[in-house]
């Protein structure tokens, strides 16, 4: 019985460590609050990389609008996540301006 419990705990811990770790945050919203920019970022263990996704959602219709911005950088240094986030924000600037989103 001890070995079965140990095996199950080992399987659970290995499955949990293979998932991607992520955070979802808001970058800003439009003046009337109709559009909100969402930034999802984190670490993907299988690819050993940092990722950033920026999307704009129309909260009145609960639909994503515009194009999604995706950036992925190898996780070589601890500041690479910050570089990926900055690059994504630069690439998303046209979409943010298009929907009048200010942070």
N, C-alpha and C positions, 0 to 999 in steps of 0.2 A: 504494500500500500504506500509506503514511503517513497518508493521509486516511481510510482505512478504520479504522485503529487509533484515530485521533483521534475518529472518529465513534462507535466502540464504547465508548471510555472516557467520552465525553460522555453517552451513553445510560445507562451504568451509574451514573455519578455522579448524574444527574437522577432515576433510579429509586430510588436509595438515599435521596435527600433527601426524597422524597415519603412515605416510611414514617412510621409513628408511633413515637416514641421512648418506651420504657416500662421500668419497674422493677417487679419483683415482690418483695414483702417479707412477712414474717410479723408480725402484730400481737400474737399470743399464742396460748396453747393452754389446753385444759381441764386440770384436775388430773391425770387419768389419761392425758392425751395423746391421747384419742380425737378431739377436735375441735381444729382449727387454723384461725385466721382469717388469710386471705391478703388483702393489699392490693396492688392493681396500680394504678400511677399513671404519668402521663407527659404528653407533649405530642403533640397531633394536628395536624400541619401543615396539612392541607387545610381544617380548620375553625378554625385558629388559636386553639386552646383547650387548656386543661389538663383532664385527666380523672382520676377516681379510681373504682376499683371495689373493693368489699370483699365477699368471699365466705367462707363457712365450709365447710370440708371435713371429712368424717368419714374420717379416715385409715385406720380399720379396714376400711371398705367401699370406699374410694376414690370416694366420691360427694359432691357438693355438697349441703348441707342448708340449710334456712332460705331467707330471701330475700336476693337480691343488692342491695347498695346502690350506686347509680351517681350520681356528681356530676360535672358539667361546668361550667367557668367560662371565660369569654373570657380569653385570655392577653394582658392589657393591661399588667400590671406583673410584675416578677420574683417578688414575694411572693404572687401569685395562686395558684400551685400549693400553697403552704403553707395558704392559706385554704381551698382545695378539700379538702385532706387533713383539715384540722380539722373542716370541715363534715361530711364523710363519716364520720368517727369519732363525731361526735355522733349522726348519724342511725343508725349501726350499733350504738349502745350497747345497745338492747333485744335485738338478736340476740346480741350478745356475752354479755350477762347470761343469756339463755335457755340458752345452751350452756355456761355456766360458764367462759368464756374470760377469762383475766387476762393482761395484757401485761407 
